Amino acid sequence: MDEKQQKLEQFIRQILEIQNKEKSPILKTNDLKNIVLEMGMTESDWQLISETFNGHALRGKGFLEYKNWEDAIKEFEQAHTLNPYNTDILYGLALSHKNLWHQTNMSTHKANAERYAKMCININPKYKEAIALISEIKQPKNQHIASTNAQQIITNQTTQVTNTKNQKLIVILIISIFVAILFIGFILYTTQSSNIVLQEPSNSIPEQTEITTTVPTEEVVEPEIPVIFIENEQSKGLKFILEKIEADDYTTSYNVGAKGYFKLENIEINELKIKADLLNTEDKVVSTKIIELVSDSENALRNGDLLPFEFSNYQDNSSLPKFKALRLAVSYIVKQEGNFKYAESKSKPINWAIEKPANYDISVKERINTTTKQFSTGIFHEITLEIQNTGNSNIKMLLFQIEWFDKKNNLAKSEEFYVVTDSYAPIKRGDVRIYDRTFGIDKLNLVNYKNYEVTVLAIN
């Protein structure tokens, strides 16, 4: 993990600690800055946090403008993590979830839309757009449809009446023009009839009149940028599979995004960092990023595992240039080579909060499930899940909920998270997505901990 990421996570942990207090204050921008300085960070660190927040906010608004609700939610969530009290971000989340609810009919998005909108007006009770959104959500959905249909009927009736009047006017106009043409033709004929001269038929071919055609404006096509993966001794055992790369032009800014997988072949990995270079047409590096795919861990990723890869390079106040390639190379790796054998992972039952859609199904197995004591009160729960797509369709979005229970079956904590979003490569049929994370559960000790449950909230 680089220094930039460490500072961001340190700041996020501090904000979460403040939010978890019983009477957490509403923090303004100046309050957040003071927190950064009180933590011993510098003005430069605050500038880094602000720039990161602004980048996520701008990308979220860009995706919202182009009706890419899933990516808008992802960007707004990142911005919300850095500033949980920004009402524009909360409204962006509410609006994106509302549109996804209308698109997918998933009740989870409806609930999220209402939740974020309420958070927005709790901070600013005069935020009219959020108030209107809540009012709209609370209306029965068929009422929206009926209202829309009624409006359409009125519009159609108005259009029909207007069309009828217009048709009558057109008929009268055509007749008038026809009469005028006949009259002008009669005058011209009588004027020229006395000057008619007989001519010999001409054998020459008349010159062809040049025809000018208007070439339609070509539709703007996203540039195709080749992806090059450097193969050497360090990259041995890694196979890169590109899913998609695209460049989004926002006129005054742009974003280059790529997603895919790294497949492990006869190796185990404990650490992996990928260097991503964007090259211009002159082979010069215009942007470099180090992407940490596997952090320092005793739990190695195994032969056959697929590592999701995501690259995003957002540039503000700049027009989209022409790129020659996105070059990927192994920056750092800790691996072991060999033909490994593993014990079968334990199956994990899952719950469905929604009716399982046709052609979609998953199975979940536990590769790792360990609990340890926190430094203060509570426990750390580390899990590594093997999530296999056992359905007939690729999974582009998967939202999980994990709930932890004590021995009296009391709920200790609940957390929602996306395993897959549209920004990441989908889980293809038969593929397995590895999800590894350590959760902190406060006010629950090892003696009272019973189990955890996994629930599918949304899938498509």
KOLLODO-468146 format. One record per residue (C-alpha): residue number from 1; residue in three letters; y, x, z. Coordinates in pm, whole numbers. Example, Ala and Ser with C-alpha at 12.3 -4.5 7.8 and 13.67 -1.06 7.14 Angstrom:
BEGIN
    nr   rest       yy       xx       zz
     1    ala     -450     1230      780
     2    ser     -106     1367      714
//
This chain:
BEGIN
    nr   rest       yy       xx       zz
     1    met        0        0        0
     2    asp      334      153     -101
     3    glu      639      177      127
     4    lys      816     -114      -45
     5    gln      523     -348       18
     6    gln      491     -230      378
     7    lys      854     -314      451
     8    leu      822     -658      291
     9    glu      510     -740      491
    10    gln      672     -612      811
    11    phe      966     -846      750
    12    ile      737    -1141      666
    13    arg      536    -1089      987
    14    gln      858    -1096     1189
    15    ile      972    -1420     1022
    16    leu      631    -1582     1080
    17    glu      644    -1483     1446
    18    ile      983    -1653     1480
    19    gln      858    -1965     1299
    20    asn      551    -1992     1524
    21    lys      767    -2030     1832
    22    glu      789    -2383     1972
    23    lys     1164    -2413     1909
    24    ser     1216    -2196     1605
    25    pro     1581    -2179     1493
    26    ile     1703    -2247     1139
    27    leu     1793    -1904     1008
    28    lys     2072    -1852      758
    29    thr     2103    -1554      524
    30    asn     2316    -1358      770
    31    asp     2058    -1425     1045
    32    leu     1782    -1285      823
    33    lys     1991     -976      754
    34    asn     2049     -925     1126
    35    ile     1675     -949     1187
    36    val     1617     -674      930
    37    leu     1873     -448     1097
    38    glu     1737     -525     1446
    39    met     1392     -418     1324
    40    gly     1533      -72     1258
    41    met     1555     -117      881
    42    thr     1855      -20      671
    43    glu     2099     -195      438
    44    ser     1888      -63      149
    45    asp     1583     -237      295
    46    trp     1779     -564      315
    47    gln     1886     -515      -47
    48    leu     1520     -470     -144
    49    ile     1424     -795       31
    50    ser     1715     -980     -131
    51    glu     1629     -853     -481
    52    thr     1263     -946     -435
    53    phe     1363    -1297     -320
    54    asn     1605    -1342     -612
    55    gly     1340    -1230     -861
    56    his     1090    -1488     -737
    57    ala     1360    -1759     -728
    58    leu     1475    -1688    -1086
    59    arg     1121    -1682    -1220
    60    gly     1044    -2006    -1037
    61    lys     1346    -2177    -1193
    62    gly     1252    -2039    -1534
    63    phe      898    -2175    -1511
    64    leu     1035    -2507    -1382
    65    glu     1265    -2530    -1684
    66    tyr      969    -2487    -1920
    67    lys      755    -2735    -1722
    68    asn      509    -2468    -1605
    69    trp      459    -2629    -1266
    70    glu      174    -2403    -1145
    71    asp      360    -2076    -1201
    72    ala      680    -2229    -1062
    73    ile      494    -2311     -739
    74    lys      357    -1959     -717
    75    glu      700    -1798     -754
    76    phe      873    -2047     -521
    77    glu      604    -1988     -257
    78    gln      671    -1614     -269
    79    ala     1045    -1679     -234
    80    his      979    -1927       50
    81    thr      782    -1660      238
    82    leu     1088    -1434      235
    83    asn     1336    -1712      319
    84    pro     1168    -2023      466
    85    tyr     1504    -2199      513
    86    asn     1645    -2191      160
    87    thr     1684    -2557       61
    88    asp     1693    -2487     -314
    89    ile     1354    -2316     -293
    90    leu     1211    -2601      -84
    91    tyr     1339    -2856     -336
    92    gly     1191    -2648     -621
    93    leu      852    -2660     -447
    94    ala      885    -3034     -388
    95    leu      983    -3103     -749
    96    ser      703    -2885     -891
    97    his      439    -3053     -674
    98    lys      574    -3398     -763
    99    asn      543    -3322    -1135
   100    leu      192    -3186    -1084
   101    trp      103    -3504     -896
   102    his      213    -3715    -1194
   103    gln       24    -3481    -1428
   104    thr     -304    -3448    -1235
   105    asn     -296    -3754    -1006
   106    met     -405    -3526     -718
   107    ser     -295    -3659     -380
   108    thr     -258    -3303     -248
   109    his       41    -3243     -473
   110    lys      195    -3572     -366
   111    ala      160    -3473        1
   112    asn      303    -3127      -64
   113    ala      597    -3272     -258
   114    glu      685    -3502       32
   115    arg      633    -3226      290
   116    tyr      865    -2976      116
   117    ala     1127    -3243       48
   118    lys     1128    -3340      418
   119    met     1163    -2975      518
   120    cys     1460    -2959      283
   121    ile     1647    -3254      435
   122    asn     1561    -3142      789
   123    ile     1770    -2833      714
   124    asn     2032    -3016      506
   125    pro     2033    -3396      567
   126    lys     2282    -3438      279
   127    tyr     2054    -3289       12
   128    lys     2060    -3599     -211
   129    glu     1803    -3478     -466
   130    ala     1542    -3430     -192
   131    ile     1619    -3774      -45
   132    ala     1582    -3931     -390
   133    leu     1252    -3748     -445
   134    ile     1105    -3878     -119
   135    ser     1217    -4232     -206
   136    glu     1056    -4201     -548
   137    ile      727    -4073     -404
   138    lys      706    -4360     -155
   139    gln      724    -4617     -434
   140    pro      386    -4738     -563
   141    lys      292    -4545     -873
   142    asn      233    -4862    -1075
   143    gln      590    -4963     -992
   144    his      708    -4649    -1171
   145    ile      494    -4743    -1468
   146    ala      611    -5108    -1468
   147    ser      972    -5000    -1447
   148    thr      924    -4756    -1731
   149    asn      747    -5016    -1944
   150    ala     1014    -5276    -1875
   151    gln     1284    -5033    -1974
   152    gln     1088    -4948    -2290
   153    ile     1055    -5318    -2378
   154    ile     1432    -5367    -2336
   155    thr     1495    -5058    -2546
   156    asn     1254    -5179    -2817
   157    gln     1412    -5524    -2823
   158    thr     1760    -5377    -2851
   159    thr     1641    -5144    -3125
   160    gln     1475    -5434    -3310
   161    val     1795    -5643    -3304
   162    thr     2002    -5346    -3414
   163    asn     1754    -5268    -3693
   164    thr     1766    -5627    -3819
   165    lys     2148    -5618    -3841
   166    asn     2139    -5280    -4006
   167    gln     1886    -5398    -4266
   168    lys     2118    -5682    -4373
   169    leu     2413    -5446    -4405
   170    ile     2204    -5201    -4610
   171    val     2097    -5475    -4857
   172    ile     2460    -5585    -4908
   173    leu     2570    -5223    -4955
   174    ile     2298    -5152    -5215
   175    ile     2391    -5462    -5419
   176    ser     2760    -5363    -5412
   177    ile     2681    -5010    -5529
   178    phe     2456    -5140    -5810
   179    val     2730    -5375    -5939
   180    ala     2985    -5092    -5928
   181    ile     2754    -4861    -6127
   182    leu     2703    -5128    -6397
   183    phe     3077    -5182    -6426
   184    ile     3158    -4808    -6454
   185    gly     2876    -4760    -6706
   186    phe     3009    -5043    -6927
   187    ile     3361    -4889    -6931
   188    leu     3226    -4541    -7022
   189    tyr     3009    -4685    -7301
   190    thr     3296    -4874    -7462
   191    thr     3525    -4570    -7438
   192    gln     3284    -4322    -7602
   193    ser     3114    -4546    -7861
   194    ser     3385    -4480    -8123
   195    asn     3346    -4099    -8092
   196    ile     2968    -4070    -8130
   197    val     2866    -3773    -8354
   198    leu     2509    -3740    -8489
   199    gln     2361    -3395    -8421
   200    glu     2055    -3216    -8554
   201    pro     1778    -3189    -8298
   202    ser     1785    -2851    -8121
   203    asn     1475    -2628    -8105
   204    ser     1614    -2407    -7829
   205    ile     1480    -2443    -7481
   206    pro     1751    -2533    -7236
   207    glu     1814    -2282    -6963
   208    gln     1648    -2377    -6639
   209    thr     1878    -2458    -6357
   210    glu     1818    -2233    -6056
   211    ile     1681    -2433    -5768
   212    thr     1811    -2337    -5427
   213    thr     1580    -2406    -5141
   214    thr     1663    -2390    -4776
   215    val     1416    -2175    -4585
   216    pro     1332    -2343    -4256
   217    thr     1402    -2143    -3944
   218    glu     1080    -1985    -3821
   219    glu      957    -2090    -3483
   220    val      998    -1819    -3223
   221    val      656    -1671    -3148
   222    glu      584    -1478    -2833
   223    pro      534    -1112    -2919
   224    glu      180     -980    -2902
   225    ile      165     -662    -2697
   226    pro     -153     -450    -2721
   227    val     -310     -343    -2391
   228    ile     -455        8    -2371
   229    phe     -688      108    -2084
   230    ile     -719      485    -2047
   231    glu    -1085      582    -2019
   232    asn    -1163      905    -1833
   233    glu    -1369     1028    -1540
   234    gln    -1160      831    -1293
   235    ser    -1205      506    -1484
   236    lys    -1579      552    -1536
   237    gly    -1760      241    -1418
   238    leu    -1458       15    -1478
   239    lys    -1437     -218    -1774
   240    phe    -1111     -398    -1844
   241    ile    -1124     -751    -1987
   242    leu     -790     -891    -2106
   243    glu     -742    -1263    -2060
   244    lys     -382    -1305    -2176
   245    ile      -55    -1119    -2226
   246    glu      277    -1277    -2312
   247    ala      650    -1213    -2302
   248    asp      884    -1492    -2191
   249    asp     1238    -1467    -2323
   250    tyr     1498    -1642    -2104
   251    thr     1794    -1528    -2322
   252    thr     1967    -1330    -2046
   253    ser     1644    -1212    -1884
   254    tyr     1276    -1176    -1967
   255    asn      934    -1137    -1811
   256    val      624     -964    -1946
   257    gly      305    -1092    -1786
   258    ala      -60    -1000    -1830
   259    lys     -379    -1111    -1661
   260    gly     -742    -1016    -1686
   261    tyr    -1030     -855    -1496
   262    phe    -1175     -521    -1405
   263    lys    -1553     -541    -1402
   264    leu    -1750     -295    -1188
   265    glu    -2051     -139    -1361
   266    asn    -2286       70    -1143
   267    ile    -2016      164     -894
   268    glu    -1881       57     -555
   269    ile    -1509       73     -481
   270    asn    -1325      108     -149
   271    glu     -978      175     -293
   272    leu     -823      120     -636
   273    lys     -469      152     -768
   274    ile     -379       87    -1132
   275    lys      -75      237    -1302
   276    ala       83        3    -1558
   277    asp      333      144    -1810
   278    leu      531      -63    -2060
   279    leu      596      145    -2373
   280    asn      872       77    -2624
   281    thr      839      133    -2998
   282    glu      937      499    -2951
   283    asp      646      559    -2709
   284    lys      886      590    -2416
   285    val      797      440    -2079
   286    val     1055      173    -1995
   287    ser      882       39    -1684
   288    thr      613      167    -1447
   289    lys      429      -19    -1173
   290    ile      153       86     -936
   291    ile      -70     -215     -864
   292    glu     -304     -198     -566
   293    leu     -616     -399     -647
   294    val     -835     -278     -359
   295    ser     -686     -159      -30
   296    asp     -847       90      205
   297    ser    -1152      -99      327
   298    glu    -1494      -25      469
   299    asn    -1625     -325      279
   300    ala    -1680     -191      -70
   301    leu    -1658     -408     -378
   302    arg    -1991     -408     -553
   303    asn    -2153     -350     -887
   304    gly    -2092     -658    -1103
   305    asp    -1785     -780     -912
   306    leu    -1483     -896    -1112
   307    leu    -1143     -782     -985
   308    pro     -861    -1015    -1094
   309    phe     -570     -822    -1244
   310    glu     -215     -949    -1274
   311    phe       86     -766    -1412
   312    ser      441     -905    -1413
   313    asn      760     -725    -1508
   314    tyr     1078     -933    -1471
   315    gln     1412     -793    -1588
   316    asp     1739     -972    -1524
   317    asn     2059     -932    -1728
   318    ser     1864     -793    -2021
   319    ser     1743     -923    -2357
   320    leu     1378     -899    -2454
   321    pro     1309     -566    -2632
   322    lys     1018     -485    -2861
   323    phe      723     -327    -2683
   324    lys      455     -111    -2840
   325    ala      191     -148    -2569
   326    leu      104     -205    -2204
   327    arg      -84      106    -2094
   328    leu     -318       86    -1794
   329    ala     -472      383    -1614
   330    val     -646      448    -1282
   331    ser     -386      593    -1048
   332    tyr     -614      634     -745
   333    ile     -975      539     -676
   334    val    -1237      584     -406
   335    lys    -1577      500     -551
   336    gln    -1948      569     -533
   337    glu    -2172      570     -837
   338    gly    -2533      455     -842
   339    asn    -2776      169     -889
   340    phe    -2720      -31     -571
   341    lys    -2926     -314     -425
   342    tyr    -2784     -575     -190
   343    ala    -2917     -842       42
   344    glu    -2860    -1199      -68
   345    ser    -2535    -1340       71
   346    lys    -2557    -1644      297
   347    ser    -2469    -1981      141
   348    lys    -2163    -2152      288
   349    pro    -2145    -2535      278
   350    ile    -1816    -2670      146
   351    asn    -1634    -3001      181
   352    trp    -1447    -3190      -92
   353    ala    -1121    -3361        2
   354    ile    -1109    -3510     -348
   355    glu    -1360    -3678     -572
   356    lys    -1532    -3396     -758
   357    pro    -1405    -3398    -1119
   358    ala    -1655    -3414    -1404
   359    asn    -1769    -3072    -1533
   360    tyr    -1628    -2890    -1228
   361    asp    -1839    -2747     -948
   362    ile    -1853    -2436     -731
   363    ser    -2085    -2267     -482
   364    val    -1966    -2043     -199
   365    lys    -2150    -1761      -25
   366    glu    -2051    -1541      267
   367    arg    -2066    -1170      200
   368    ile    -1880    -1084      522
   369    asn    -1804    -1302      826
   370    thr    -1682    -1112     1132
   371    thr    -1452    -1197     1424
   372    thr    -1272     -950     1649
   373    lys    -1027     -978     1935
   374    gln     -655     -952     1866
   375    phe     -441     -709     2062
   376    ser     -294    -1000     2257
   377    thr     -432    -1354     2261
   378    gly     -637    -1487     1974
   379    ile     -885    -1347     1724
   380    phe     -896    -1189     1380
   381    his    -1139    -1350     1136
   382    glu    -1241    -1142      836
   383    ile    -1429    -1313      555
   384    thr    -1538    -1213      209
   385    leu    -1642    -1512        1
   386    glu    -1833    -1513     -326
   387    ile    -1702    -1818     -515
   388    gln    -1912    -1897     -820
   389    asn    -1818    -2136    -1098
   390    thr    -2132    -2348    -1134
   391    gly    -1970    -2616    -1350
   392    asn    -1923    -2649    -1726
   393    ser    -1548    -2576    -1742
   394    asn    -1336    -2270    -1666
   395    ile    -1148    -2300    -1336
   396    lys     -776    -2234    -1379
   397    met     -665    -2363    -1040
   398    leu     -852    -2378     -711
   399    leu     -691    -2470     -379
   400    phe     -886    -2414      -57
   401    gln     -832    -2518      301
   402    ile     -997    -2332      591
   403    glu    -1017    -2489      936
   404    trp    -1122    -2307     1255
   405    phe    -1282    -2495     1549
   406    asp    -1357    -2414     1910
   407    lys    -1681    -2503     2088
   408    lys    -1544    -2847     2177
   409    asn    -1483    -2912     1805
   410    asn    -1108    -2902     1856
   411    leu     -912    -2779     1555
   412    ala     -756    -2441     1638
   413    lys     -591    -2365     1305
   414    ser     -576    -2488      945
   415    glu     -453    -2293      644
   416    glu     -426    -2371      273
   417    phe     -432    -2107        2
   418    tyr     -488    -2075     -371
   419    val     -798    -1885     -480
   420    val     -695    -1924     -845
   421    thr     -366    -2021    -1008
   422    asp     -261    -2033    -1370
   423    ser     -101    -1690    -1337
   424    tyr     -440    -1532    -1266
   425    ala     -737    -1510    -1497
   426    pro     -958    -1820    -1464
   427    ile    -1307    -1819    -1317
   428    lys    -1523    -1858    -1624
   429    arg    -1849    -2049    -1623
   430    gly    -2108    -1856    -1423
   431    asp    -1859    -1595    -1300
   432    val    -1804    -1510     -934
   433    arg    -1457    -1464     -781
   434    ile    -1442    -1245     -469
   435    tyr    -1196    -1362     -206
   436    asp    -1142    -1120       84
   437    arg     -895    -1185      365
   438    thr     -840    -1140      737
   439    phe     -688    -1437      920
   440    gly     -520    -1436     1260
   441    ile     -599    -1733     1485
   442    asp     -376    -1752     1791
   443    lys     -473    -1929     2115
   444    leu     -846    -1900     2040
   445    asn    -1068    -1637     2200
   446    leu    -1410    -1506     2098
   447    val    -1588    -1695     2376
   448    asn    -1455    -2036     2266
   449    tyr    -1474    -1980     1888
   450    lys    -1740    -2194     1718
   451    asn    -1711    -2187     1337
   452    tyr    -1492    -2241     1033
   453    glu    -1511    -2490      747
   454    val    -1406    -2459      382
   455    thr    -1265    -2761      196
   456    val    -1173    -2794     -170
   457    leu     -831    -2961     -193
   458    ala     -776    -2931     -570
   459    ile     -953    -2793     -874
   460    asn     -893    -2798    -1249
//
